[in-house]
Amino acid sequence: MIRGRALVVHPQPNADLNVGGDVDISTSVVPELDISYFFTPNLAAELILGVTPHRVKGAGSLESVRIGDVWLLPPTLMLQYHFTDLGMVKPYVGAGINYTFFFDEKAKGSFENFNLANTFGFALQAGVDIMIDKHWGINLDVKKNFLEPDVSVNDGAINGKVKIDPWLISTGVTYRF
């Protein structure tokens, strides 16, 4: 099965920085592709692919400080259970892992450099495929990723961890082979 979706990535940041304060990370809307392989009619593995741009700025005691821009590549591998006895409605739940690559970090404002460390995270998922016919369907999907990368700004002058923990909400088209 493959799906093409429109994906909203809505981070829920919480920072633990050596200078105090917090961060705000922008929401992004991007295209996403996923590929699922079914081992049985109920059990599948799904690989999710997409990249998202985000703006990072200060919050709390760092209010309105523009920190930088970053792109994320978070390939996520999910193990899913599909419920099959509901006719054209095919709900599923899943759990999995991802490894997020942070790239093209650009410091902004008075900052000289900005770095987020690549990191592993966990993911949970619930969704439904509403099949129009044997091959085509409409998909709705919600995921929660748990990510906590190390962050460094100005060669460590500001450093710590940032829980990003985004909600990923998507809708799109399903094609089942």
Backbone as CSV, one residue per row, in Angstrom:
resi,resn,N_x,N_y,N_z,CA_x,CA_y,CA_z,C_x,C_y,C_z
1,MET,0.846,-1.161,0.000,0.000,0.000,0.000,0.898,1.233,0.000
2,ILE,0.492,2.241,-0.740,1.184,3.531,-0.659,0.143,4.609,-0.388
3,ARG,0.606,5.661,0.246,-0.267,6.799,0.528,0.487,8.091,0.211
4,GLY,-0.203,9.023,-0.388,0.288,10.389,-0.521,-0.608,11.262,0.330
5,ARG,-0.003,12.051,1.212,-0.810,12.818,2.162,-0.319,14.253,2.280
6,ALA,-1.214,15.113,2.717,-0.850,16.440,3.196,-0.690,16.292,4.706
7,LEU,0.443,16.756,5.231,0.807,16.526,6.628,1.002,17.849,7.358
8,VAL,0.334,17.996,8.494,0.555,19.129,9.392,1.434,18.630,10.530
9,VAL,2.596,19.275,10.712,3.514,18.931,11.798,3.426,20.055,12.815
10,HIS,2.875,19.736,13.990,2.638,20.744,15.029,3.461,20.401,16.285
11,PRO,4.677,20.980,16.413,5.521,20.699,17.582,4.887,21.187,18.889
12,GLN,5.223,20.488,19.963,4.806,20.841,21.321,6.070,21.020,22.161
13,PRO,6.862,22.077,21.886,8.205,22.165,22.477,8.216,22.505,23.962
14,ASN,9.262,21.996,24.607,9.556,22.303,26.000,11.072,22.172,26.151
15,ALA,11.736,23.261,26.496,13.201,23.265,26.521,13.748,23.196,27.936
16,ASP,14.894,22.549,28.055,15.683,22.549,29.284,17.056,23.102,28.898
17,LEU,17.182,24.439,28.968,18.388,25.126,28.511,19.204,25.643,29.681
18,ASN,20.509,25.747,29.492,21.390,26.235,30.566,21.140,27.705,30.900
19,VAL,20.455,28.455,30.054,20.186,29.879,30.315,18.735,30.113,30.718
20,GLY,17.999,29.041,30.942,16.579,29.187,31.246,15.803,29.474,29.975
21,GLY,14.584,29.908,30.117,13.762,30.221,28.963,13.224,28.982,28.291
22,ASP,12.538,29.209,27.192,11.916,28.118,26.448,12.017,28.448,24.963
23,VAL,11.472,27.590,24.143,11.484,27.829,22.702,10.091,27.625,22.132
24,ASP,9.890,28.225,20.978,8.674,28.039,20.206,9.123,27.556,18.830
25,ILE,8.502,26.499,18.325,8.864,25.923,17.030,7.640,25.996,16.136
26,SER,7.822,26.518,14.932,6.699,26.738,14.021,6.070,25.425,13.552
27,THR,4.796,25.525,13.203,4.050,24.433,12.585,4.339,24.459,11.086
28,SER,4.415,23.275,10.465,4.655,23.166,9.021,3.581,22.306,8.376
29,VAL,3.292,22.606,7.113,2.406,21.782,6.297,3.218,21.349,5.087
30,VAL,3.353,20.036,4.901,4.212,19.495,3.840,3.562,18.254,3.212
31,PRO,4.018,17.863,2.016,3.587,16.581,1.464,4.327,15.439,2.153
32,GLU,3.690,14.284,2.196,4.299,13.110,2.836,3.963,11.873,2.011
33,LEU,4.882,10.928,2.010,4.696,9.652,1.335,4.914,8.543,2.353
34,ASP,4.058,7.539,2.318,4.337,6.360,3.149,4.088,5.106,2.342
35,ILE,4.823,4.085,2.729,4.756,2.786,2.073,4.483,1.750,3.157
36,SER,3.463,0.919,2.951,3.123,-0.136,3.914,3.266,-1.496,3.266
37,TYR,3.798,-2.428,4.037,3.895,-3.821,3.609,3.102,-4.666,4.602
38,PHE,2.168,-5.452,4.092,1.326,-6.285,4.940,1.929,-7.683,5.054
39,PHE,2.199,-8.111,6.287,2.667,-9.467,6.564,1.486,-10.427,6.622
40,THR,0.363,-9.948,7.158,-0.900,-10.674,7.223,-1.987,-9.646,6.890
41,PRO,-3.251,-10.046,6.786,-4.294,-9.033,6.540,-4.379,-7.972,7.653
42,ASN,-3.915,-8.301,8.860,-4.015,-7.370,9.978,-2.708,-6.684,10.357
43,LEU,-1.585,-7.293,10.083,-0.294,-6.797,10.558,0.531,-6.218,9.411
44,ALA,0.963,-4.953,9.584,1.734,-4.288,8.524,2.864,-3.467,9.139
45,ALA,3.869,-3.205,8.312,4.933,-2.259,8.653,4.789,-1.070,7.711
46,GLU,4.920,0.127,8.257,4.776,1.344,7.466,6.039,2.180,7.608
47,LEU,6.570,2.660,6.488,7.699,3.576,6.479,7.185,4.930,6.013
48,ILE,7.418,5.946,6.830,6.914,7.291,6.565,8.082,8.178,6.162
49,LEU,7.908,8.901,5.043,8.973,9.741,4.514,8.455,11.156,4.249
50,GLY,9.225,12.135,4.670,8.900,13.532,4.408,9.933,14.416,5.076
51,VAL,10.008,15.655,4.653,10.894,16.632,5.295,10.070,17.849,5.683
52,THR,10.451,18.481,6.794,9.690,19.638,7.270,10.618,20.781,7.661
53,PRO,10.281,22.009,7.236,11.042,23.185,7.674,10.391,23.787,8.924
54,HIS,11.226,24.313,9.826,10.693,24.942,11.036,11.513,26.176,11.405
55,ARG,10.834,27.152,11.995,11.490,28.319,12.574,11.491,28.147,14.080
56,VAL,12.622,28.462,14.687,12.763,28.320,16.134,13.012,29.708,16.711
57,LYS,12.191,30.072,17.695,12.405,31.341,18.387,12.226,31.127,19.875
58,GLY,12.689,32.094,20.645,12.612,31.990,22.087,11.198,32.181,22.604
59,ALA,10.964,31.668,23.802,9.701,31.845,24.524,10.057,32.006,25.995
60,GLY,9.088,32.374,26.809,9.362,32.592,28.228,10.342,33.736,28.392
61,SER,11.436,33.525,29.136,12.424,34.593,29.347,13.210,34.911,28.073
62,LEU,13.082,34.083,27.037,13.724,34.344,25.748,12.702,34.832,24.713
63,GLU,11.572,35.354,25.193,10.471,35.767,24.322,10.938,36.613,23.148
64,SER,10.466,36.267,21.963,10.686,37.002,20.712,12.124,36.982,20.197
65,VAL,13.012,36.184,20.789,14.384,36.068,20.284,14.365,35.047,19.153
66,ARG,14.722,35.471,17.948,14.773,34.551,16.807,16.062,33.755,16.903
67,ILE,15.953,32.431,17.015,17.124,31.573,17.188,17.620,31.044,15.847
68,GLY,16.728,30.488,15.030,17.177,29.979,13.754,16.117,29.210,12.996
69,ASP,16.526,28.698,11.848,15.682,27.866,10.996,16.347,26.504,10.847
70,VAL,15.523,25.465,10.686,16.050,24.106,10.570,15.095,23.262,9.735
71,TRP,15.657,22.280,9.049,14.876,21.267,8.335,15.025,19.947,9.079
72,LEU,13.945,19.148,9.090,13.953,17.837,9.730,13.612,16.771,8.698
73,LEU,14.358,15.683,8.736,14.037,14.473,7.977,13.831,13.378,9.019
74,PRO,12.556,13.064,9.329,12.279,12.080,10.390,11.713,10.757,9.865
75,PRO,12.481,9.939,9.127,11.917,8.662,8.688,11.445,7.858,9.898
76,THR,10.228,7.349,9.790,9.597,6.648,10.910,9.109,5.287,10.444
77,LEU,9.448,4.262,11.195,9.019,2.900,10.893,7.995,2.479,11.941
78,MET,6.787,2.191,11.474,5.683,1.833,12.371,5.295,0.367,12.174
79,LEU,4.938,-0.296,13.250,4.303,-1.610,13.196,2.828,-1.353,13.479
80,GLN,1.960,-1.795,12.572,0.539,-1.458,12.664,-0.329,-2.704,12.788
81,TYR,-1.462,-2.500,13.475,-2.518,-3.514,13.482,-3.725,-2.907,12.776
82,HIS,-4.204,-3.574,11.717,-5.348,-3.115,10.929,-6.569,-3.956,11.282
83,PHE,-7.675,-3.288,11.583,-8.945,-3.955,11.857,-9.633,-4.188,10.513
84,THR,-10.014,-5.424,10.215,-10.447,-5.764,8.861,-11.914,-6.140,8.728
85,ASP,-12.677,-6.178,9.800,-14.056,-6.670,9.733,-15.095,-5.553,9.669
86,LEU,-14.725,-4.391,9.148,-15.645,-3.257,9.154,-15.979,-2.773,7.740
87,GLY,-15.928,-3.674,6.777,-16.281,-3.314,5.401,-15.278,-2.358,4.794
88,MET,-15.766,-1.263,4.229,-14.895,-0.311,3.542,-14.105,0.574,4.505
89,VAL,-14.445,0.574,5.786,-13.740,1.370,6.798,-12.661,0.492,7.430
90,LYS,-11.410,0.910,7.318,-10.270,0.104,7.776,-9.433,0.889,8.798
91,PRO,-9.838,0.907,10.070,-9.034,1.598,11.086,-7.770,0.814,11.436
92,TYR,-6.777,1.535,11.968,-5.524,0.901,12.379,-4.898,1.694,13.519
93,VAL,-4.041,1.006,14.253,-3.222,1.637,15.298,-1.788,1.174,15.080
94,GLY,-0.836,1.967,15.544,0.553,1.603,15.342,1.472,2.196,16.386
95,ALA,2.658,1.628,16.451,3.726,2.134,17.314,5.037,1.894,16.578
96,GLY,6.008,2.776,16.811,7.264,2.593,16.107,8.359,3.516,16.586
97,ILE,9.413,3.576,15.767,10.573,4.403,16.090,10.899,5.304,14.906
98,ASN,11.596,6.383,15.210,12.126,7.202,14.126,13.526,7.655,14.494
99,TYR,14.247,8.059,13.486,15.546,8.677,13.675,15.474,9.997,12.932
100,THR,15.517,11.086,13.648,15.360,12.402,13.037,16.719,13.007,12.725
101,PHE,16.880,13.368,11.450,18.062,14.083,10.981,17.708,15.565,10.930
102,PHE,18.490,16.394,11.581,18.325,17.847,11.520,19.378,18.370,10.549
103,PHE,18.966,19.188,9.590,19.936,19.689,8.617,19.588,21.114,8.194
104,ASP,20.553,21.744,7.547,20.431,23.108,7.050,20.040,24.084,8.174
105,GLU,20.641,23.861,9.371,20.390,24.765,10.487,21.034,26.117,10.179
106,LYS,20.255,27.161,10.345,20.751,28.513,10.088,20.441,29.386,11.292
107,ALA,21.484,29.896,11.921,21.302,30.807,13.052,20.710,32.111,12.533
108,LYS,19.898,32.749,13.358,19.269,34.021,12.988,19.544,35.050,14.073
109,GLY,19.220,36.295,13.776,19.411,37.371,14.747,20.876,37.534,15.094
110,SER,21.167,37.635,16.386,22.551,37.848,16.836,23.325,36.546,17.030
111,PHE,22.726,35.405,16.692,23.395,34.126,16.881,24.287,33.786,15.696
112,GLU,25.424,33.172,15.991,26.386,32.812,14.949,26.209,31.386,14.449
113,ASN,25.793,30.467,15.324,25.535,29.105,14.874,24.443,28.477,15.724
114,PHE,23.841,27.434,15.169,22.671,26.785,15.746,22.733,25.325,15.321
115,ASN,22.695,24.398,16.286,22.839,22.988,15.960,21.888,22.143,16.803
116,LEU,21.165,21.267,16.138,20.353,20.256,16.805,20.951,18.902,16.468
117,ALA,21.150,18.057,17.470,21.760,16.740,17.265,20.718,15.747,16.765
118,ASN,21.089,14.952,15.758,20.221,13.872,15.280,19.884,12.959,16.451
119,THR,18.656,12.412,16.445,18.228,11.636,17.605,17.169,10.595,17.245
120,PHE,17.108,9.537,18.055,16.042,8.544,17.965,14.837,9.033,18.755
121,GLY,13.656,8.582,18.337,12.428,8.880,19.066,11.422,7.765,18.862
122,PHE,10.353,7.823,19.618,9.276,6.848,19.519,8.050,7.526,18.920
123,ALA,7.137,6.720,18.389,5.933,7.258,17.767,4.740,6.355,18.045
124,LEU,3.573,6.976,18.187,2.290,6.277,18.306,1.390,6.782,17.190
125,GLN,0.431,5.952,16.788,-0.359,6.284,15.607,-1.763,5.699,15.697
126,ALA,-2.735,6.424,15.127,-4.093,5.919,14.905,-4.566,6.498,13.579
127,GLY,-5.257,5.693,12.807,-5.733,6.189,11.528,-6.817,5.310,10.959
128,VAL,-7.296,5.721,9.786,-8.336,4.962,9.109,-8.195,5.172,7.599
129,ASP,-8.363,4.086,6.867,-8.503,4.137,5.421,-9.966,3.879,5.121
130,ILE,-10.574,4.754,4.335,-11.949,4.560,3.889,-11.850,4.216,2.406
131,MET,-12.035,2.937,2.117,-11.801,2.437,0.769,-12.992,2.757,-0.140
132,ILE,-12.683,3.336,-1.302,-13.695,3.671,-2.297,-13.962,2.456,-3.180
133,ASP,-12.898,1.732,-3.496,-13.007,0.469,-4.223,-11.878,-0.438,-3.744
134,LYS,-11.579,-1.495,-4.484,-10.572,-2.474,-4.066,-9.173,-1.859,-3.895
135,HIS,-8.853,-0.828,-4.690,-7.506,-0.255,-4.677,-7.418,1.150,-4.062
136,TRP,-8.412,1.985,-4.270,-8.326,3.394,-3.894,-9.102,3.705,-2.628
137,GLY,-8.561,4.638,-1.847,-9.236,5.058,-0.630,-8.779,6.428,-0.166
138,ILE,-9.452,6.916,0.846,-9.112,8.171,1.511,-8.522,7.804,2.873
139,ASN,-7.468,8.498,3.291,-6.792,8.189,4.555,-6.817,9.387,5.486
140,LEU,-7.049,9.118,6.755,-6.902,10.087,7.846,-5.970,9.456,8.861
141,ASP,-4.985,10.220,9.365,-3.957,9.638,10.219,-3.488,10.672,11.245
142,VAL,-3.264,10.216,12.473,-2.721,11.064,13.538,-1.585,10.305,14.207
143,LYS,-0.450,10.993,14.368,0.695,10.404,15.053,1.177,11.371,16.133
144,LYS,1.805,10.804,17.128,2.502,11.590,18.147,3.929,11.063,18.182
145,ASN,4.890,11.925,17.851,6.303,11.560,17.945,6.889,12.135,19.219
146,PHE,7.792,11.404,19.814,8.467,11.838,21.031,9.943,12.025,20.710
147,LEU,10.383,13.283,20.599,11.757,13.629,20.217,12.357,14.578,21.238
148,GLU,13.612,14.335,21.622,14.300,15.209,22.576,15.773,15.367,22.182
149,PRO,16.036,16.174,21.141,17.431,16.347,20.714,18.199,17.305,21.608
150,ASP,19.528,17.159,21.593,20.418,18.149,22.211,20.478,19.356,21.288
151,VAL,20.564,20.548,21.882,20.662,21.784,21.108,21.858,22.584,21.591
152,SER,22.510,23.259,20.651,23.635,24.126,20.974,23.552,25.373,20.099
153,VAL,23.670,26.541,20.732,23.658,27.811,20.019,24.906,28.576,20.424
154,ASN,25.541,29.233,19.444,26.772,30.000,19.681,27.840,29.152,20.362
155,ASP,28.149,28.009,19.734,29.195,27.093,20.222,29.010,26.703,21.680
156,GLY,27.765,26.462,22.085,27.484,25.973,23.430,27.174,27.043,24.454
157,ALA,27.210,28.330,24.083,26.842,29.382,25.036,25.420,29.153,25.545
158,ILE,24.556,28.696,24.656,23.210,28.228,25.021,23.167,26.767,24.624
159,ASN,22.844,25.894,25.579,22.770,24.470,25.258,21.778,23.782,26.171
160,GLY,21.448,22.568,25.813,20.516,21.770,26.602,19.769,20.793,25.720
161,LYS,18.553,20.468,26.146,17.690,19.559,25.399,16.374,20.271,25.111
162,VAL,15.783,19.914,23.967,14.480,20.453,23.606,13.559,19.287,23.280
163,LYS,12.483,19.148,24.052,11.445,18.180,23.703,10.628,18.826,22.593
164,ILE,10.608,18.178,21.439,9.850,18.714,20.309,8.447,18.099,20.290
165,ASP,8.349,16.795,20.464,7.103,16.042,20.625,5.958,16.511,19.718
166,PRO,6.145,16.475,18.393,5.105,16.991,17.505,3.907,16.060,17.346
167,TRP,2.761,16.677,17.109,1.592,15.979,16.604,1.700,16.025,15.088
168,LEU,1.429,14.905,14.420,1.443,14.828,12.961,0.040,14.425,12.512
169,ILE,-0.623,15.338,11.850,-2.011,15.122,11.439,-2.038,15.181,9.917
170,SER,-2.579,14.120,9.293,-2.518,14.084,7.838,-3.788,13.486,7.230
171,THR,-3.973,13.814,5.969,-5.037,13.244,5.175,-4.535,13.100,3.743
172,GLY,-5.037,12.104,3.059,-4.571,11.900,1.694,-5.247,10.742,1.005
173,VAL,-4.557,10.241,-0.012,-5.071,9.187,-0.870,-4.306,7.895,-0.624
174,THR,-5.035,6.792,-0.560,-4.470,5.457,-0.385,-4.578,4.693,-1.692
175,TYR,-3.512,3.957,-2.035,-3.596,2.996,-3.130,-3.091,1.659,-2.616
176,ARG,-3.945,0.663,-2.674,-3.582,-0.681,-2.215,-3.391,-1.605,-3.406
177,PHE,-2.254,-2.255,-3.467,-1.946,-3.166,-4.574,-2.663,-4.486,-4.411
